[in-house]
Amino acid sequence: MEPCRPRRPSSTQRGYGARWQRYRLRYLAENPLCKMCKDRGRVTAGSVVDHIQPHKGDHKLFWDPANHQTLCQPCHDSVKQREERGGSLGCDEEGNPLNPGHHWNRQKRRR
């Protein structure tokens, strides 16, 4: 028997209705490349308009264009999700963590 979990609101109830779909298409037309891939020297078409800072129901943050970035589905579903949970983004050529929130990087800022 599966535990009873509250149902997640529908995408429309979470703000991703027709208005968002129109905005998404326009944003992707103007910003077609995945930002995370581009930052790593790759050219990849994006398909997701990602909220840089999770909006958590805040409509002002939800619609703020400065809070949006284009990502490809693999970056959104793996790298971005891991980043939001505080996981590692990998290391640079010297072995330093790329995640600015990594505890090694926080210690460096204090010095």
Residue frames relative to the residue before (quaternion, step in Angstrom):
aa qw qx qy qz dx dy dz
M 1.0000 0.0000 0.0000 0.0000 0.00 0.00 0.00
E 0.3661 -0.7503 0.5142 0.1966 3.58 -0.78 1.03
P 0.5113 -0.6467 0.4564 0.3347 3.60 -0.98 0.80
C 0.4934 -0.6596 0.4887 0.2875 3.54 -1.12 0.72
R 0.0151 -0.7906 0.6113 -0.0331 3.56 -0.63 1.16
P 0.5256 -0.6114 0.4638 0.3672 3.58 -1.03 0.63
R 0.4768 -0.6701 0.4883 0.2919 3.55 -1.02 0.79
R 0.4576 -0.6580 0.5298 0.2774 3.52 -1.10 0.81
P 0.5155 -0.6264 0.4683 0.3501 3.61 -0.93 0.79
S 0.5986 -0.5697 0.4193 0.3758 3.56 -1.18 0.55
S 0.6606 -0.4998 0.3666 0.4236 3.56 -1.25 0.33
T 0.6297 0.5238 -0.3353 0.4655 3.60 1.03 -0.73
Q 0.6581 0.5034 -0.3069 0.4682 3.58 0.96 -0.83
R 0.6891 0.4581 -0.2753 0.4893 3.59 1.16 -0.56
G 0.6695 -0.5388 0.2842 0.4252 3.60 1.27 0.16
Y 0.6196 0.5727 -0.3337 0.4204 3.59 1.27 -0.06
G 0.2563 0.7922 -0.5056 0.2263 3.56 0.92 0.96
A 0.8266 -0.2301 0.1691 0.4850 3.55 -1.26 -0.50
R 0.6307 0.5345 -0.3477 0.4424 3.61 0.95 -0.79
W 0.6634 0.4927 -0.3034 0.4744 3.59 0.93 -0.91
Q 0.6470 0.5294 -0.3316 0.4371 3.62 0.92 -0.85
R 0.6368 0.4997 -0.3293 0.4861 3.61 1.02 -0.72
Y 0.6502 0.5115 -0.3098 0.4687 3.57 0.93 -0.92
R 0.6362 0.5552 -0.3130 0.4346 3.58 0.93 -0.97
L 0.6735 0.4941 -0.2992 0.4612 3.59 0.85 -0.94
R 0.6571 0.4988 -0.3041 0.4764 3.58 0.98 -0.86
Y 0.6588 0.5131 -0.3095 0.4548 3.60 0.91 -0.90
L 0.6753 0.4885 -0.2962 0.4665 3.59 0.92 -0.89
A 0.6168 0.5357 -0.3490 0.4592 3.61 1.08 -0.65
E 0.7135 0.4367 -0.2417 0.4918 3.58 1.07 -0.79
N 0.7785 0.1897 -0.0762 0.5935 3.61 1.19 -0.58
P 0.0071 -0.8922 0.4515 0.0023 3.59 0.59 1.14
L 0.7181 0.4734 -0.2623 0.4376 3.64 1.12 -0.48
C 0.5507 -0.6090 0.4729 0.3198 3.53 -1.16 0.76
K 0.4323 -0.7243 0.4803 0.2406 3.58 -0.71 1.10
M 0.6739 0.4993 -0.3098 0.4478 3.61 0.88 -0.87
C 0.6426 0.4948 -0.3237 0.4873 3.59 1.00 -0.75
K 0.6367 0.5386 -0.3198 0.4498 3.57 0.95 -0.92
D 0.6489 0.5257 -0.3082 0.4556 3.60 1.00 -0.86
R 0.7145 0.4000 -0.2366 0.5230 3.60 1.24 -0.48
G 0.6083 -0.6034 0.3402 0.3875 3.58 1.24 0.35
R 0.5670 0.5762 -0.3929 0.4383 3.59 1.19 0.38
V 0.2677 -0.7260 0.6060 0.1846 3.55 -1.19 0.53
T 0.1501 0.7853 -0.5757 0.1715 3.56 -0.41 1.28
A 0.4531 -0.6711 0.5142 0.2828 3.56 -0.94 0.89
G 0.3232 -0.7440 0.5558 0.1822 3.54 -1.01 0.84
S 0.1395 -0.7956 0.5840 0.0807 3.55 -1.20 0.51
V 0.7125 0.3917 -0.2303 0.5346 3.59 1.30 -0.14
V 0.2279 -0.7041 0.6502 0.1720 3.56 -1.04 0.82
D 0.1459 -0.8295 0.5389 0.0110 3.52 -0.34 1.36
H 0.3727 -0.6670 0.5917 0.2570 3.54 -1.19 0.63
I 0.4258 -0.7250 0.4829 0.2448 3.58 -0.52 1.21
Q 0.7429 0.1708 -0.1017 0.6392 3.54 0.95 -0.95
P 0.4774 -0.6762 0.4625 0.3177 3.64 -0.66 0.98
H 0.4039 -0.7572 0.4680 0.2109 3.57 -0.80 1.03
K 0.1261 -0.8436 0.5111 0.1060 3.62 1.17 -0.56
G 0.7640 -0.3930 0.1868 0.4764 3.56 0.94 0.96
D 0.5164 0.6221 -0.4254 0.4066 3.61 1.25 -0.05
H 0.3395 -0.7910 0.4731 0.1876 3.59 -0.28 1.27
K 0.6080 0.5454 -0.3637 0.4479 3.61 1.05 -0.64
L 0.6846 0.4596 -0.2719 0.4961 3.58 0.94 -0.91
F 0.5949 0.5837 -0.3494 0.4280 3.58 1.07 -0.75
W 0.7888 0.3369 -0.1572 0.4895 3.60 0.86 -0.99
D 0.4746 0.6807 -0.4441 0.3379 3.62 1.21 -0.01
P 0.3773 -0.7539 0.4854 0.2315 3.65 -0.42 1.14
A 0.6121 0.5484 -0.3554 0.4452 3.61 1.13 -0.52
N 0.6682 0.4751 -0.2875 0.4951 3.57 1.28 -0.27
H 0.6203 0.5417 -0.3385 0.4551 3.61 1.25 0.21
Q 0.0286 0.7600 -0.6493 0.0081 3.53 -1.23 0.62
T 0.4351 -0.6705 0.5337 0.2763 3.54 -1.21 0.55
L 0.0034 0.7763 -0.6301 0.0198 3.55 -0.99 0.92
C 0.4454 -0.6084 0.5617 0.3404 3.55 -1.26 0.39
Q 0.6707 -0.5165 0.3415 0.4084 3.58 -1.18 0.44
P 0.6606 0.5024 -0.3427 0.4401 3.68 0.83 -0.80
C 0.6613 0.4857 -0.3234 0.4714 3.64 0.92 -0.78
H 0.6544 0.5138 -0.3193 0.4537 3.58 0.94 -0.85
D 0.7527 0.4278 -0.2232 0.4479 3.57 0.84 -0.99
S 0.7669 0.3133 -0.2063 0.5207 3.62 1.13 -0.32
V 0.7591 0.3883 -0.2307 0.4689 3.59 0.32 -1.23
K 0.7018 0.4751 -0.2805 0.4506 3.61 0.76 -1.03
Q 0.6628 0.4992 -0.3155 0.4604 3.59 0.92 -0.84
R 0.6440 0.5090 -0.3170 0.4751 3.59 1.00 -0.81
E 0.6291 0.5401 -0.3185 0.4594 3.57 1.03 -0.85
E 0.6779 0.4936 -0.2932 0.4591 3.59 0.91 -0.89
R 0.6833 0.4422 -0.2846 0.5065 3.58 1.15 -0.52
G 0.5814 -0.6230 0.3571 0.3826 3.60 1.28 0.14
G 0.4445 0.7064 -0.4470 0.3219 3.56 1.21 0.33
S 0.6624 -0.5292 0.3772 0.3727 3.51 -1.34 0.14
L 0.2957 -0.7279 0.5907 0.1838 3.55 -1.22 0.59
G 0.6499 -0.4689 0.3210 0.5047 3.56 1.28 0.07
C 0.4639 -0.6777 0.5098 0.2563 3.53 -1.35 -0.16
D 0.4861 -0.6196 0.5166 0.3361 3.52 -1.28 0.37
E 0.7484 -0.4155 0.2698 0.4409 3.59 -1.30 -0.01
E 0.6827 0.4580 -0.2894 0.4903 3.61 1.21 -0.34
G 0.5831 -0.6144 0.3567 0.3941 3.58 1.31 0.05
N 0.4953 0.6465 -0.4363 0.3826 3.59 1.26 0.19
P 0.5236 -0.6513 0.4405 0.3281 3.62 -0.92 0.84
L 0.4341 -0.7031 0.5064 0.2464 3.58 -1.03 0.85
N 0.5968 0.5744 -0.3618 0.4277 3.59 1.13 -0.55
P 0.3726 -0.7491 0.4929 0.2389 3.64 -0.51 1.11
G 0.6653 0.5032 -0.3062 0.4587 3.59 1.17 -0.44
H 0.4334 0.6968 -0.4674 0.3289 3.59 1.27 -0.06
H 0.5804 -0.6336 0.3764 0.3463 3.59 -0.92 0.86
W 0.5898 0.5544 -0.3861 0.4424 3.65 1.07 -0.49
N 0.6767 0.4828 -0.2901 0.4742 3.59 0.99 -0.83
R 0.6161 0.5273 -0.3550 0.4652 3.60 1.04 -0.62
Q 0.6428 0.5182 -0.3254 0.4609 3.59 1.01 -0.75
K 0.6258 0.5497 -0.3364 0.4393 3.60 1.01 -0.77
R 0.6566 0.5263 -0.3170 0.4376 3.59 0.98 -0.81
R 0.6438 0.5438 -0.3204 0.4326 3.59 1.12 -0.61
R 0.6010 0.6045 -0.3589 0.3803 3.60 1.12 -0.60
